[in-house]
Amino acid sequence: MISAILVFNNHGKPRLVRFYQRLAEEVQQQIIRETFHLVLKRDDHICNFLECSSLFGGPDYKLIYRHYATLYFVFCVDSSESELGILDLIQVHYILQEVVIGGMVLETNMNEIVAQAEAQSKLEKTEGGLSAAPSRAVSAVKNINLPEIPRNINIGDINIKVPNLSQFV
């Protein structure tokens, strides 16, 4: 049985929270915090199944999660659920995000949706995910070869003089 579905970003901010057991608000918040800290400290290349008997108080509970770009999709389940079945369910939810964004259907061609999901997966694998994005951005900016800033811009009958801004640097 699925006890909870949690989706949160890389900073731990919940984006979707569904508990299928009656729990006090404080207990729910504690479960969200502890779940985030458990999955955050795990490497992306290790198993997506994690025992979590302490979270729900039962010996047979586990977390099944997947990390896509900036979101963690986490299912809290008991031993009656199939781990691989839940991973497939997470994949379907991720693909649904590719179809509907901001309440608007952006794509209905299944081939295009699958191609985009595969391209995203390939990009994350080859570039080290979004964690490497800041360093890639800095190196890209450093490697930009800009010609000298033009001093005069002519567009048809309009002539614009660009002031020398080096005195302000």
BAGULO-407945 format. One record per residue: residue number from 0; residue in one letter; x, y, z of N, C-alpha, C in turn. Coordinates in pm, whole numbers, always signed. Atoms other than C-alpha are relative to their C-alpha. Layout:
N
{gumar NUM,"a",{X,Y,Z},{X,Y,Z},{X,Y,Z}}
...
END
This chain:
169
{gumar 0,"m",{+84,-118,+0},{+0,+0,+0},{+88,+124,+0}}
{gumar 1,"i",{-72,-128,+3},{+119,+351,-79},{-47,+82,+120}}
{gumar 2,"s",{+32,-81,-117},{+135,+557,+240},{+8,+149,-29}}
{gumar 3,"a",{-16,-142,+31},{+252,+885,+90},{+69,+16,-135}}
{gumar 4,"i",{-70,-43,+121},{+358,+1053,-233},{+51,+141,+27}}
{gumar 5,"l",{-62,-129,-28},{+601,+1341,-193},{+81,+43,-122}}
{gumar 6,"v",{-82,-59,+105},{+748,+1566,-459},{+56,+129,+58}}
{gumar 7,"f",{-61,-124,-49},{+997,+1830,-348},{+119,+35,-86}}
{gumar 8,"n",{-110,-47,+83},{+1266,+2040,-509},{+133,-27,+71}}
{gumar 9,"n",{-133,+25,-55},{+1642,+2029,-446},{+25,+71,+133}}
{gumar 10,"h",{-15,-73,-125},{+1600,+2270,-154},{-92,-51,+109}}
{gumar 11,"g",{+89,+60,-98},{+1340,+2057,+23},{-138,+61,+7}}
{gumar 12,"k",{+133,-62,+1},{+1039,+2271,-61},{-100,-95,-65}}
{gumar 13,"p",{+99,+93,+56},{+736,+2043,-108},{-77,+62,-116}}
{gumar 14,"r",{+79,-42,+116},{+566,+2070,-447},{-129,-78,-10}}
{gumar 15,"l",{+119,+83,-5},{+318,+1786,-399},{+13,-89,+122}}
{gumar 16,"v",{+0,+84,-120},{+228,+1611,-74},{-136,-68,+9}}
{gumar 17,"r",{+123,+79,-15},{-29,+1330,-49},{+28,-111,+101}}
{gumar 18,"f",{-8,+106,-100},{-60,+1119,+266},{-129,-80,-8}}
{gumar 19,"y",{+116,+88,+8},{-292,+819,+251},{-29,-68,+134}}
{gumar 20,"q",{+28,+40,-138},{-288,+762,+627},{-30,+127,+77}}
{gumar 21,"r",{+29,-116,-84},{-430,+994,+888},{+118,+22,+94}}
{gumar 22,"l",{-114,-38,-85},{-132,+1167,+1049},{-14,+146,+38}}
{gumar 23,"a",{+2,-140,-44},{-102,+1486,+1250},{+90,+84,-90}}
{gumar 24,"e",{-76,-92,+86},{+32,+1788,+1062},{+148,+3,+39}}
{gumar 25,"e",{-139,-3,-47},{+349,+1792,+1278},{+74,-126,-45}}
{gumar 26,"v",{-61,+126,+42},{+416,+1425,+1197},{+25,+2,-150}}
{gumar 27,"q",{-18,-10,+144},{+364,+1490,+826},{+121,+87,-34}}
{gumar 28,"q",{-114,-90,+25},{+611,+1780,+833},{+132,-68,+36}}
{gumar 29,"q",{-121,+72,-40},{+865,+1565,+1018},{+36,-106,-104}}
{gumar 30,"i",{-24,+102,+103},{+826,+1285,+761},{+56,+65,-126}}
{gumar 31,"i",{-50,-71,+119},{+877,+1535,+476},{+145,+40,+19}}
{gumar 32,"r",{-138,-43,-28},{+1193,+1677,+638},{+97,-119,+0}}
{gumar 33,"e",{-89,+116,-10},{+1342,+1338,+721},{+16,-70,-135}}
{gumar 34,"t",{-7,+62,+132},{+1257,+1197,+378},{+94,+79,-91}}
{gumar 35,"f",{-88,-84,+82},{+1425,+1492,+207},{+146,-22,+37}}
{gumar 36,"h",{-139,+17,-43},{+1741,+1453,+416},{+53,-140,-35}}
{gumar 37,"l",{-43,+136,+35},{+1751,+1076,+351},{+36,-12,-148}}
{gumar 38,"v",{-26,+16,+144},{+1728,+1101,-28},{+102,+101,-51}}
{gumar 39,"l",{-95,-102,+45},{+1936,+1419,-60},{+144,-48,+15}}
{gumar 40,"k",{-138,+40,-24},{+2248,+1262,+88},{+43,-122,-81}}
{gumar 41,"r",{-33,+116,+81},{+2232,+964,-150},{+46,+42,-139}}
{gumar 42,"d",{-52,-26,+134},{+2429,+962,-475},{-105,-40,-105}}
{gumar 43,"d",{+98,+29,+106},{+2224,+963,-798},{+23,-135,-67}}
{gumar 44,"h",{-33,+124,+70},{+2397,+647,-916},{-20,-125,+85}}
{gumar 45,"i",{+24,+118,-83},{+2294,+416,-632},{-148,-36,+0}}
{gumar 46,"c",{+135,+55,-2},{+1979,+216,-566},{-104,+104,+42}}
{gumar 47,"n",{+108,-94,-30},{+1650,+410,-556},{-97,-52,+104}}
{gumar 48,"f",{+83,+58,-105},{+1507,+195,-275},{+71,+21,+132}}
{gumar 49,"l",{-59,-32,-129},{+1561,+288,+87},{-94,-44,+112}}
{gumar 50,"e",{+81,+44,-114},{+1437,+122,+406},{-26,+121,+89}}
{gumar 51,"c",{+35,-117,-83},{+1252,+373,+626},{-98,-38,+110}}
{gumar 52,"s",{+94,+48,-102},{+1088,+179,+906},{-21,+103,+111}}
{gumar 53,"s",{+14,-99,-108},{+1151,+466,+1150},{-97,+112,-35}}
{gumar 54,"l",{+88,-111,+39},{+944,+716,+946},{-147,-28,+30}}
{gumar 55,"f",{+142,+33,-16},{+610,+535,+959},{-26,-93,+117}}
{gumar 56,"g",{+19,+83,-119},{+668,+320,+1264},{-23,-146,-25}}
{gumar 57,"g",{+18,+141,+32},{+638,-11,+1083},{+129,-58,-55}}
{gumar 58,"p",{-127,+60,+42},{+915,-259,+1005},{+14,-20,-151}}
{gumar 59,"d",{-8,+33,+142},{+829,-305,+639},{-24,+117,-94}}
{gumar 60,"y",{+18,-116,+87},{+814,+50,+501},{+130,+35,-71}}
{gumar 61,"k",{-117,-42,+76},{+1048,+176,+232},{-33,+122,-84}}
{gumar 62,"l",{+12,-114,+91},{+1107,+483,+19},{+47,-46,-137}}
{gumar 63,"i",{-38,+25,+139},{+1114,+445,-357},{-1,+138,-65}}
{gumar 64,"y",{-10,-138,+47},{+1237,+762,-520},{+75,+6,-132}}
{gumar 65,"r",{-70,-30,+123},{+1369,+914,-838},{+30,+148,+0}}
{gumar 66,"h",{-40,-141,+6},{+1558,+1242,-888},{+8,+41,-146}}
{gumar 67,"y",{-1,-54,+135},{+1480,+1431,-1209},{+29,+149,+8}}
{gumar 68,"a",{-36,-141,+7},{+1654,+1764,-1271},{-7,+65,+138}}
{gumar 69,"t",{+9,-70,-129},{+1536,+1976,-976},{-106,-57,+92}}
{gumar 70,"l",{+107,+57,-82},{+1265,+1748,-837},{+31,-142,+46}}
{gumar 71,"y",{-2,+136,-54},{+1259,+1441,-614},{-143,-51,+4}}
{gumar 72,"f",{+128,+68,-7},{+963,+1204,-660},{+17,-116,+96}}
{gumar 73,"v",{-19,+100,-104},{+926,+990,-349},{-133,-66,+33}}
{gumar 74,"f",{+116,+77,-42},{+675,+714,-274},{+38,-74,+128}}
{gumar 75,"c",{-17,+75,-123},{+650,+578,+81},{-98,-117,-8}}
{gumar 76,"v",{+84,+117,+20},{+521,+221,+52},{+34,-108,+102}}
{gumar 77,"d",{-29,+116,-84},{+492,-99,+253},{+49,-113,-90}}
{gumar 78,"s",{-61,+111,+74},{+629,-439,+148},{-92,-64,-103}}
{gumar 79,"s",{+91,+61,+97},{+318,-531,-52},{+13,+62,-139}}
{gumar 80,"e",{-15,-67,+129},{+413,-289,-332},{+127,-46,-71}}
{gumar 81,"s",{-115,+36,+82},{+649,-375,-616},{+88,+124,-21}}
{gumar 82,"e",{-93,-113,+16},{+958,-152,-619},{+9,+44,-146}}
{gumar 83,"l",{-11,-35,+141},{+989,-169,-997},{-130,+59,-55}}
{gumar 84,"g",{+129,-57,+41},{+618,-101,-1043},{-12,+146,+42}}
{gumar 85,"i",{+4,-139,-48},{+649,+215,-833},{+96,+87,-82}}
{gumar 86,"l",{-91,-77,+85},{+954,+328,-1034},{-63,+29,-136}}
{gumar 87,"d",{+73,-24,+125},{+745,+284,-1350},{-105,+108,+18}}
{gumar 88,"l",{+102,-102,-29},{+470,+493,-1190},{+64,+138,+9}}
{gumar 89,"i",{-71,-128,-8},{+721,+768,-1111},{+37,+48,-140}}
{gumar 90,"q",{-35,-37,+138},{+839,+763,-1474},{-121,+57,-72}}
{gumar 91,"v",{+122,-50,+64},{+479,+809,-1593},{-33,+139,+50}}
{gumar 92,"h",{+27,-133,-55},{+437,+1106,-1357},{+95,+103,-59}}
{gumar 93,"y",{-98,-91,+60},{+756,+1263,-1493},{-38,+34,-143}}
{gumar 94,"i",{+40,-24,+139},{+636,+1219,-1851},{-124,+88,-5}}
{gumar 95,"l",{+119,-85,-5},{+302,+1376,-1755},{+40,+146,+14}}
{gumar 96,"q",{-48,-138,-13},{+497,+1687,-1654},{+48,+55,-133}}
{gumar 97,"e",{-44,-43,+131},{+639,+1698,-2006},{-119,+38,-88}}
{gumar 98,"v",{+119,-25,+81},{+285,+1699,-2151},{-73,+124,+46}}
{gumar 99,"v",{+76,-111,-56},{+118,+1950,-1918},{+93,+86,+85}}
{gumar 100,"i",{-82,-94,-76},{+307,+2255,-1796},{-81,+127,+23}}
{gumar 101,"g",{+74,-121,-33},{+140,+2543,-1616},{-147,-9,-34}}
{gumar 102,"g",{+142,+17,+29},{-205,+2397,-1676},{-33,-3,-148}}
{gumar 103,"m",{+24,+2,+144},{-159,+2394,-2053},{+62,-126,-60}}
{gumar 104,"v",{-54,+115,+72},{-117,+2089,-2276},{+96,+51,-106}}
{gumar 105,"l",{-100,-49,+94},{+205,+2152,-2464},{+30,-98,-112}}
{gumar 106,"e",{-35,+99,+101},{+254,+1827,-2649},{-90,-122,+13}}
{gumar 107,"t",{+82,+120,-3},{+30,+1536,-2745},{+57,-112,-86}}
{gumar 108,"n",{-63,+100,+84},{+254,+1352,-2991},{+88,-89,+88}}
{gumar 109,"m",{-70,+91,-91},{+372,+1045,-2795},{+145,-20,-40}}
{gumar 110,"n",{-139,+17,+45},{+684,+1003,-3010},{+86,+118,+43}}
{gumar 111,"e",{-74,-120,-40},{+789,+1361,-2937},{+22,+2,+152}}
{gumar 112,"i",{-11,+3,-146},{+722,+1320,-2563},{+109,-98,+42}}
{gumar 113,"v",{-101,+101,-34},{+931,+1001,-2544},{+138,+48,-43}}
{gumar 114,"a",{-129,-51,+48},{+1207,+1161,-2751},{+55,+107,+95}}
{gumar 115,"q",{-45,-104,-93},{+1220,+1462,-2515},{+42,-59,+134}}
{gumar 116,"a",{-36,+65,-126},{+1224,+1239,-2206},{+134,-72,-12}}
{gumar 117,"e",{-128,+68,+22},{+1508,+1030,-2353},{+114,+100,-15}}
{gumar 118,"a",{-103,-102,+17},{+1700,+1342,-2456},{+38,+62,+134}}
{gumar 119,"q",{-28,-56,-132},{+1667,+1485,-2103},{+83,-97,+83}}
{gumar 120,"s",{-73,+102,-75},{+1787,+1159,-1950},{+144,-10,-50}}
{gumar 121,"k",{-134,+8,+58},{+2082,+1142,-2189},{+82,+123,+37}}
{gumar 122,"l",{-69,-124,-35},{+2172,+1506,-2121},{+45,-2,+145}}
{gumar 123,"e",{-36,+6,-140},{+2166,+1451,-1745},{+116,-96,+24}}
{gumar 124,"k",{-108,+98,-17},{+2392,+1146,-1776},{+132,+53,-53}}
{gumar 125,"t",{-124,-45,+63},{+2646,+1308,-2009},{+57,+126,+64}}
{gumar 126,"e",{-49,-126,-55},{+2669,+1643,-1833},{+5,+3,+151}}
{gumar 127,"g",{-8,+2,-146},{+2658,+1532,-1473},{-120,+62,+67}}
{gumar 128,"g",{+120,-56,-60},{+2305,+1660,-1414},{+9,+149,+18}}
{gumar 129,"l",{+3,-146,-22},{+2215,+2010,-1307},{+100,+45,+105}}
{gumar 130,"s",{-96,-41,-103},{+2466,+2003,-1022},{+125,+60,-62}}
{gumar 131,"a",{-117,-53,+67},{+2740,+2078,-1275},{-32,+126,-81}}
{gumar 132,"a",{+41,-114,+83},{+2542,+2359,-1444},{+70,+130,+37}}
{gumar 133,"p",{-65,-129,-30},{+2690,+2656,-1250},{+143,+7,-52}}
{gumar 134,"s",{-138,-4,+48},{+3049,+2559,-1335},{+5,+5,-151}}
{gumar 135,"r",{+4,-6,+145},{+2956,+2500,-1699},{-37,+139,-48}}
{gumar 136,"a",{+41,-135,+39},{+2787,+2841,-1714},{+116,+98,+14}}
{gumar 137,"v",{-114,-90,-22},{+3092,+3018,-1570},{+105,-21,-108}}
{gumar 138,"s",{-101,+25,+103},{+3329,+2846,-1812},{-49,+47,-137}}
{gumar 139,"a",{+53,-46,+128},{+3097,+2927,-2104},{+14,+151,-13}}
{gumar 140,"v",{-11,-146,+4},{+3094,+3296,-2014},{+145,+43,-17}}
{gumar 141,"k",{-142,-34,+12},{+3473,+3302,-1977},{+51,-23,-141}}
{gumar 142,"n",{-47,+36,+133},{+3513,+3145,-2320},{-66,+78,-113}}
{gumar 143,"i",{+66,-79,+105},{+3295,+3396,-2506},{+100,+97,-60}}
{gumar 144,"n",{-88,-93,+70},{+3494,+3583,-2767},{-86,+109,-63}}
{gumar 145,"l",{+79,-110,+53},{+3321,+3915,-2816},{+91,+95,-76}}
{gumar 146,"p",{-78,-103,+70},{+3448,+4154,-3080},{-16,+133,+75}}
{gumar 147,"e",{+9,-131,-64},{+3499,+4513,-2980},{-141,+55,-15}}
{gumar 148,"i",{+135,-56,+3},{+3175,+4691,-2895},{-7,+107,-109}}
{gumar 149,"p",{+11,-101,+106},{+3056,+4889,-3197},{-29,+138,+58}}
{gumar 150,"r",{+20,-138,-46},{+3063,+5266,-3154},{-114,+69,-76}}
{gumar 151,"n",{+108,-57,+80},{+2812,+5346,-3431},{-88,-113,-51}}
{gumar 152,"i",{+95,+98,+50},{+2499,+5151,-3516},{-89,+71,-102}}
{gumar 153,"n",{+80,-59,+107},{+2328,+5229,-3846},{-111,-96,-38}}
{gumar 154,"i",{+117,+77,+41},{+1977,+5101,-3910},{-82,+88,-91}}
{gumar 155,"g",{+73,-83,+96},{+1834,+5246,-4226},{+43,+144,+12}}
{gumar 156,"d",{-29,-143,-13},{+1810,+5623,-4174},{+41,+37,+142}}
{gumar 157,"i",{-30,-29,-140},{+1881,+5592,-3801},{+147,-30,+29}}
{gumar 158,"n",{-139,+16,-39},{+2235,+5643,-3673},{+10,+17,+151}}
{gumar 159,"i",{-10,-4,-147},{+2304,+5561,-3308},{+147,-5,+39}}
{gumar 160,"k",{-137,-1,-51},{+2628,+5652,-3135},{-2,-66,+138}}
{gumar 161,"v",{-11,+71,-128},{+2723,+5415,-2851},{+111,+66,+79}}
{gumar 162,"p",{-105,-66,-79},{+2909,+5595,-2571},{+104,-101,+48}}
{gumar 163,"n",{-106,+82,-53},{+3238,+5461,-2440},{-28,-22,+149}}
{gumar 164,"l",{+36,+30,-137},{+3146,+5287,-2115},{+118,-43,+85}}
{gumar 165,"s",{-115,+48,-77},{+3499,+5187,-2012},{+37,+96,+114}}
{gumar 166,"q",{-31,-94,-107},{+3529,+5502,-1801},{-79,-28,+127}}
{gumar 167,"f",{+83,+30,-117},{+3255,+5369,-1570},{+42,-129,+70}}
{gumar 168,"v",{-39,+130,-56},{+3426,+5032,-1505},{+102,+16,+109}}
END
